[in-house]
Structures are given as structure tokens and as C-alpha cells.
Amino acid sequence: MKVKQGLLKFISPQVPKEGRMKTAAGDFPTEAEILPGDRLTALFVLTHDSDAEVSAAAKKTIADYPKHLLMAGLDEPLDPLVIKYVIAVRGKNDSVMIMAALNPGIDDAALTTIALECNEEAASILTADKVWLASKPFFMEALKKNQLLSKVTIERIEFGLSEEDEKQASAQAPPAGEHKETPQEAPNDGISDKDKDELAADVAKKFAVNMKKDKDVEKNVFKLVSTLSVSQKVKLAMAGNKAARELLVKESNKMVSRSVLKNPRITEDEIKKLVITKGTAEDLLREVARNKEWLENYSIKVGVVTNTKTPIAVSMKMIESLNDADVLKISKSKNVSTALASAARRRLEAKKRK
């Protein structure tokens, strides 16, 4: 595999062991501007270091690597060997698996592994880009062999492919004998493959900085994001900063908006804002309700219960864990469903009888 010249001073066998041990521990010099993907690459190389202590340290660092740094690394083009190693070590996490699958450096063998091992959530997100899926028939075939996926899921994914999608995929396919990855792109957008990748990188950079509240900047970024494919939006949703998350959580494509919830940097304040917003989609509220860690925040729990878009069955189950003062408010509220208000009154009456 090729390694950038600038990384050799951290990982070369000629570097003293003490220096390699520092790098293997993830301790890069603060003055060195090393991209997240390059950090992952350096750590991967050191997992093969001839010194067992250095190798073990690098393996431990990748195994324990903070999720937000791992996602940032997977958001950059990586060597297939690095991607395969990350999948092997951290692939049980569906967010990591999705980001690995969408990395431009991944090869067909690694994609097949992902298709065979991903869960239903990851499969749904990865197959949301129909043109991308149609261009990789081997991925669909591997999904059919995945024991974690139900027949219903497989049928939904498979029959979601239209004849037009398959025609576009055939037009994009490489000549027979070549094993070239098909770029992830939205159909008929008039942007070349190279420009599409550069555009995605440009959008990511704009979101990586702490942008000022400038309407022109926000409008321009929104326009740029609108040109990205579903796959690229998913990547940005899972690895982008707060500005990216706030924009993409409103996406009409459920796979994109749900991917925002998988972003390791999303905060409880963002989740609280999401659950108290009237326009929040039902599927997002369901996802929040399934997350025990978020529900430890009482304000989030109340927000889920009282949001009118939350499925009534979910709200009625969760109301049992609210304190009496909030249940009383719900019983008198005109901003919740009649069924939920009635359930709140029944709970209060039942407590009085005890």
C-alpha cells in the first residue's frame, strides 16, 4: 500500500521505538496537521510493526479509538487494507460499517463482507441510493445470504430497484474484465464524477469549520448539499458537525435524516430540540425513544411523550415513567392527543385509588 511521505517520520522502521510507540498510542504532535484518515493509516501500518510492543499498542488504539475520530477518518479516502482492518476490528457498529461501505477506497471483497454481516438498519441506509445499489449486483446477492436480514427487508430492498435504475447502472458499469468501483452519484445531475467527489469534500470542509451565521454562506452550503447523492448525504450526516446535522436532519429522505442520529458528536441538546419540534418526523422520534442513553435525560423523555408525531403506543408506554406533575400537565393539555390525555388521567385516578 502507498503511504504519504509526510507520515514516514512517524511510522518508518528507522524512527526510534519511542517515537513509534507515541504514534501507536495515537499521540501525534499537536503542531503536525495530520488528517483523520492519515492518522488511521499510520495506526494501521504500525499494527504490522516488527516490534511486538509497538504493534500491540497500535492495535489497542484502533480498538479503543474514539468513535467521532474513527468516523472522521472513514470520511476520507482510505486504502482498502485500512478499511478492511477497521471493519474487522470495529465493524460490529453499524455506523462504522456504513461509513466504511461508502468510502471511495473500499473494494468489492470488503463490500461483500459488509453485505453479509450488516444489520437491517445498516442495510436500509446503504441501499437507499438505488443507482449505487443497481451498479453493484454482487452486493444485493450477498445481502440475500445475510442471516440477520428478514425476507421482508430483502424483498423491500430488491423490489425498490426500478428498471430505470438498472439502465443507469449498466451505463455506468466498467467494461467486462475490469473491477472498477462505480462512483456514488445522483442520476442526471450534470456533474462529472471527479467534480462530484471534489464537491462532497468541499461541503465537508465548509461544515468542518465554525461558520458564522451568514445567510449567504448558509444558502450557498444548502445549495451545495442539494447536489449531493444520497450516499454522500449519509456520509455527511454521520460525520459532519452541528451545522451539517441541523440541515440534514430535515432531509425528506428518511435514511439521510436517520443517519444524523448515528453521528457520534450529536449532543443531548440537539436531541432535546429535535423531540420538542412539531415538524420532527415520526421515524426520528421512534429512534430517539429506542435509545436508553438519551432517555436518561428527563427533558428528552418528556419531549418524546408529548410530541404529537410520536406514535401513540410509544407515548402511552413511556408516560408510565414520568413524574406525577408532568402527567397532570399532560392530562390537561390541549397540545397532545385525546388518547394520551385520557391515559394520563387514568394513571392519576389509579394512583388516587391506591
VMD Tcl script that draws the C-alpha trace (Angstrom):
set ca {
  {0.00 0.00 0.00}
  {1.07 3.59 -0.63}
  {1.75 5.81 2.38}
  {2.12 9.58 2.24}
  {5.70 10.76 2.52}
  {4.79 13.01 5.45}
  {3.72 10.02 7.57}
  {7.05 8.21 7.32}
  {8.60 10.36 10.05}
  {6.07 8.82 12.45}
  {5.89 5.20 11.29}
  {9.09 4.28 9.43}
  {11.15 1.41 10.93}
  {14.02 3.92 11.05}
  {12.10 6.03 13.59}
  {13.26 5.22 17.16}
  {10.95 2.88 19.04}
  {9.96 5.63 21.49}
  {8.63 7.73 18.61}
  {6.75 4.82 17.04}
  {5.24 3.97 20.42}
  {3.91 7.52 20.73}
  {2.29 7.30 17.32}
  {0.93 3.83 18.08}
  {-0.74 5.30 21.16}
  {-2.38 7.95 18.96}
  {-0.11 10.67 20.31}
  {0.63 12.83 17.29}
  {2.49 16.16 17.69}
  {-0.02 19.00 18.15}
  {1.79 21.16 15.62}
  {1.50 18.46 12.95}
  {-1.67 18.95 10.90}
  {-2.45 15.31 10.19}
  {-5.80 14.48 8.62}
  {-8.04 11.94 10.40}
  {-7.66 9.47 7.52}
  {-3.87 9.74 7.67}
  {-3.94 9.09 11.41}
  {-5.90 5.90 10.82}
  {-3.47 4.89 8.08}
  {-0.46 5.48 10.35}
  {-2.02 3.40 13.11}
  {-2.83 0.60 10.67}
  {0.76 0.49 9.39}
  {2.04 0.25 12.96}
  {-0.21 -2.75 13.67}
  {2.26 -4.55 11.40}
  {5.37 -3.14 13.10}
  {8.16 -5.67 13.64}
  {8.27 -4.71 17.32}
  {5.50 -6.61 19.13}
  {5.03 -3.86 21.72}
  {4.51 -1.19 19.05}
  {2.17 -3.45 17.10}
  {0.09 -4.27 20.19}
  {-0.18 -0.58 21.12}
  {-1.43 0.36 17.64}
  {-4.00 -2.45 17.68}
  {-5.28 -1.31 21.07}
  {-5.52 2.31 19.91}
  {-7.65 1.40 16.90}
  {-9.84 -0.89 19.01}
  {-10.44 1.93 21.51}
  {-10.33 4.82 19.04}
  {-12.98 7.48 19.82}
  {-15.93 6.96 17.51}
  {-16.04 10.55 16.24}
  {-12.37 10.34 15.20}
  {-12.95 6.97 13.56}
  {-15.90 8.34 11.59}
  {-13.86 11.38 10.54}
  {-11.13 9.06 9.29}
  {-13.58 6.91 7.35}
  {-14.97 10.05 5.75}
  {-11.68 10.44 3.84}
  {-10.38 8.18 1.02}
  {-8.52 5.24 2.57}
  {-6.52 2.29 1.28}
  {-8.66 -0.88 1.02}
  {-6.38 -2.62 3.54}
  {-7.06 0.06 6.15}
  {-10.80 -0.18 5.55}
  {-10.77 -3.98 5.86}
  {-8.89 -3.77 9.15}
  {-11.34 -1.22 10.58}
  {-14.27 -3.42 9.52}
  {-12.66 -6.45 11.18}
  {-11.98 -4.62 14.45}
  {-14.88 -2.14 14.73}
  {-17.40 -3.44 12.18}
  {-19.97 -4.54 14.75}
  {-21.05 -0.92 14.98}
  {-23.46 -0.21 12.12}
  {-22.33 3.43 11.81}
  {-18.75 2.31 11.23}
  {-19.91 -0.31 8.76}
  {-21.94 2.23 6.77}
  {-19.11 4.76 6.60}
  {-16.68 2.02 5.56}
  {-19.03 0.87 2.80}
  {-19.35 4.40 1.43}
  {-15.60 5.09 1.48}
  {-14.34 5.54 -2.11}
  {-11.34 3.32 -1.35}
  {-13.33 0.21 -0.47}
  {-13.04 -2.81 -2.77}
  {-15.69 -5.34 -3.80}
  {-14.44 -8.00 -1.37}
  {-14.88 -5.72 1.64}
  {-18.28 -4.56 0.38}
  {-19.36 -8.18 0.10}
  {-18.27 -8.79 3.70}
  {-20.37 -5.84 4.82}
  {-23.39 -7.08 2.87}
  {-23.09 -10.49 4.52}
  {-22.75 -9.11 8.06}
  {-24.69 -5.81 8.29}
  {-27.90 -5.46 10.28}
  {-31.26 -4.26 8.94}
  {-30.65 -0.61 9.82}
  {-27.30 -0.54 8.00}
  {-28.73 -2.45 5.03}
  {-31.62 0.02 4.70}
  {-29.31 3.03 4.73}
  {-26.76 1.54 2.34}
  {-29.42 0.58 -0.18}
  {-31.20 3.94 -0.11}
  {-29.09 5.08 -3.07}
  {-30.80 2.94 -5.70}
  {-28.44 3.76 -8.56}
  {-25.44 2.82 -6.43}
  {-27.13 -0.44 -5.45}
  {-28.09 -1.28 -9.02}
  {-24.46 -0.76 -10.08}
  {-23.30 -3.39 -7.58}
  {-25.39 -6.54 -8.18}
  {-22.93 -8.58 -6.10}
  {-23.91 -6.50 -3.06}
  {-27.59 -7.41 -3.45}
  {-26.71 -11.09 -3.90}
  {-24.65 -11.03 -0.71}
  {-27.48 -9.31 1.18}
  {-29.75 -12.23 0.27}
  {-27.34 -14.54 2.13}
  {-27.25 -12.34 5.23}
  {-28.81 -14.27 8.11}
  {-29.54 -11.05 10.02}
  {-31.95 -9.72 7.40}
  {-35.59 -10.76 7.19}
  {-37.22 -11.81 3.93}
  {-39.41 -8.72 4.13}
  {-36.35 -6.47 4.25}
  {-34.71 -8.25 1.33}
  {-37.87 -8.02 -0.77}
  {-38.34 -4.34 0.04}
  {-34.77 -3.57 -0.99}
  {-34.83 -5.77 -4.08}
  {-38.16 -4.58 -5.47}
  {-37.24 -0.99 -4.74}
  {-34.95 -1.14 -7.78}
  {-36.65 0.17 -10.88}
  {-35.83 -0.70 -14.48}
  {-34.55 2.85 -14.96}
  {-32.11 2.43 -12.06}
  {-30.70 -0.71 -13.66}
  {-30.33 1.00 -17.05}
  {-28.38 3.85 -15.45}
  {-26.20 1.37 -13.58}
  {-25.46 -0.52 -16.81}
  {-24.42 2.72 -18.49}
  {-22.04 3.45 -15.61}
  {-20.64 -0.09 -15.42}
  {-16.96 -0.66 -16.40}
  {-16.03 -2.85 -19.40}
  {-16.01 -6.61 -18.87}
  {-12.91 -7.76 -17.06}
  {-12.43 -4.51 -15.19}
  {-13.22 -4.40 -11.48}
  {-13.69 -0.70 -11.09}
  {-15.84 0.92 -8.44}
  {-18.79 2.91 -9.78}
  {-18.88 6.43 -8.34}
  {-21.76 7.18 -5.99}
  {-23.76 9.82 -7.76}
  {-27.23 11.13 -8.25}
  {-28.65 10.41 -11.71}
  {-28.70 13.06 -14.44}
  {-27.29 15.90 -12.33}
  {-24.83 17.10 -14.98}
  {-21.83 16.93 -12.65}
  {-18.80 14.80 -13.52}
  {-17.59 12.04 -11.21}
  {-14.43 13.95 -10.30}
  {-16.31 17.18 -9.66}
  {-18.86 15.28 -7.57}
  {-16.14 13.94 -5.25}
  {-14.49 17.36 -5.01}
  {-17.88 18.92 -4.28}
  {-18.56 16.46 -1.47}
  {-15.14 17.21 0.02}
  {-15.78 20.95 -0.32}
  {-19.10 20.70 1.50}
  {-17.48 18.65 4.27}
  {-14.79 21.31 4.68}
  {-17.39 24.07 4.89}
  {-19.13 22.17 7.65}
  {-15.85 21.34 9.39}
  {-15.20 24.98 10.23}
  {-17.14 27.01 12.76}
  {-19.20 29.03 10.29}
  {-20.57 32.42 11.24}
  {-24.29 32.95 10.95}
  {-24.13 34.38 7.47}
  {-27.29 33.90 5.41}
  {-25.36 33.94 2.12}
  {-22.96 31.25 3.36}
  {-25.80 29.11 4.68}
  {-27.73 29.49 1.44}
  {-24.67 28.52 -0.60}
  {-23.95 25.45 1.55}
  {-27.60 24.40 1.30}
  {-27.33 24.64 -2.48}
  {-24.16 22.55 -2.49}
  {-25.69 19.88 -0.27}
  {-28.70 19.64 -2.57}
  {-26.42 18.43 -5.38}
  {-25.01 15.50 -3.37}
  {-26.16 11.93 -3.86}
  {-27.99 10.05 -1.12}
  {-24.81 8.18 -0.20}
  {-22.81 11.39 0.12}
  {-25.52 12.97 2.26}
  {-25.49 9.90 4.52}
  {-21.73 10.26 4.96}
  {-22.05 13.95 5.76}
  {-24.91 13.26 8.18}
  {-22.86 10.70 10.09}
  {-19.56 12.57 10.17}
  {-20.47 16.26 9.81}
  {-20.57 18.91 12.50}
  {-23.57 20.63 14.09}
  {-24.32 22.78 11.04}
  {-24.45 19.67 8.85}
  {-26.61 17.81 11.33}
  {-29.12 20.65 11.67}
  {-29.53 20.78 7.90}
  {-29.61 17.06 7.13}
  {-31.94 16.03 9.95}
  {-34.64 17.89 8.00}
  {-33.99 15.86 4.82}
  {-37.09 14.25 3.33}
  {-35.10 11.07 2.68}
  {-35.53 9.08 5.90}
  {-32.21 7.27 5.51}
  {-30.36 10.58 5.45}
  {-32.22 12.13 8.39}
  {-31.89 8.96 10.49}
  {-28.17 8.87 9.78}
  {-27.83 12.14 11.67}
  {-28.80 10.27 14.85}
  {-25.82 7.97 14.29}
  {-23.38 10.85 14.31}
  {-21.21 10.30 17.42}
  {-20.92 14.05 18.01}
  {-24.64 14.71 18.28}
  {-25.48 16.27 21.66}
  {-28.35 15.87 24.09}
  {-29.27 19.50 23.46}
  {-29.72 18.70 19.76}
  {-31.86 15.67 20.61}
  {-33.96 17.75 23.01}
  {-34.51 20.38 20.31}
  {-35.47 17.62 17.88}
  {-38.09 15.99 20.10}
  {-39.83 19.26 21.02}
  {-40.04 20.41 17.40}
  {-43.52 19.86 15.97}
  {-42.28 19.04 12.49}
  {-39.96 16.21 13.56}
  {-40.66 13.03 11.61}
  {-42.23 10.03 13.34}
  {-39.36 7.69 12.47}
  {-36.85 10.02 14.17}
  {-38.95 10.12 17.32}
  {-39.11 6.33 17.28}
  {-35.32 6.16 17.05}
  {-34.89 8.53 19.99}
  {-37.41 6.51 22.02}
  {-35.32 3.37 21.45}
  {-32.15 4.99 22.77}
  {-31.91 4.31 26.51}
  {-28.96 6.65 26.93}
  {-30.86 9.65 25.54}
  {-33.94 8.79 27.59}
  {-31.89 9.13 30.77}
  {-32.29 12.85 30.10}
  {-35.74 13.50 31.57}
  {-36.41 16.53 29.35}
  {-35.88 14.38 26.26}
  {-38.25 11.74 27.61}
  {-40.98 14.34 28.21}
  {-40.39 15.77 24.75}
  {-40.86 12.38 23.11}
  {-44.04 11.64 25.06}
  {-45.68 14.99 24.32}
  {-44.72 15.33 20.66}
  {-47.87 14.74 18.60}
  {-45.85 12.94 15.91}
  {-44.72 10.26 18.38}
  {-46.69 7.01 17.82}
  {-49.40 6.87 20.49}
  {-48.32 3.38 21.59}
  {-44.82 4.70 22.32}
  {-46.10 7.74 24.23}
  {-48.56 5.72 26.31}
  {-45.86 3.26 27.30}
  {-43.37 5.99 28.24}
  {-45.89 8.05 30.22}
  {-45.62 5.45 32.97}
  {-42.08 6.65 33.69}
  {-42.97 10.35 34.04}
  {-43.48 12.06 37.37}
  {-46.97 12.96 38.56}
  {-46.54 16.68 37.92}
  {-45.85 16.12 34.22}
  {-48.60 13.52 33.92}
  {-51.01 16.08 35.38}
  {-49.91 18.66 32.79}
  {-50.45 16.14 30.00}
  {-53.91 15.24 31.32}
  {-54.95 18.90 30.99}
  {-53.04 19.74 27.82}
  {-54.77 20.58 24.56}
  {-51.50 20.10 22.67}
  {-51.46 16.30 22.96}
  {-53.79 13.69 21.53}
  {-57.07 12.95 23.30}
  {-55.95 9.36 23.80}
  {-52.75 10.41 25.57}
  {-54.54 12.94 27.78}
  {-57.07 10.24 28.73}
  {-54.26 7.80 29.53}
  {-52.68 10.44 31.77}
  {-55.97 10.97 33.63}
  {-56.44 7.22 34.09}
  {-52.99 6.91 35.58}
  {-53.64 9.72 38.06}
  {-57.03 8.25 39.02}
  {-55.48 4.82 39.50}
  {-52.90 6.32 41.86}
  {-55.63 8.03 43.89}
  {-57.44 4.71 44.39}
  {-54.34 3.05 45.81}
}
mol new
graphics top color blue
foreach p $ca { graphics top sphere $p radius 0.5 }
foreach p [lrange $ca 0 end-1] q [lrange $ca 1 end] { graphics top cylinder $p $q radius 0.2 }
display resetview
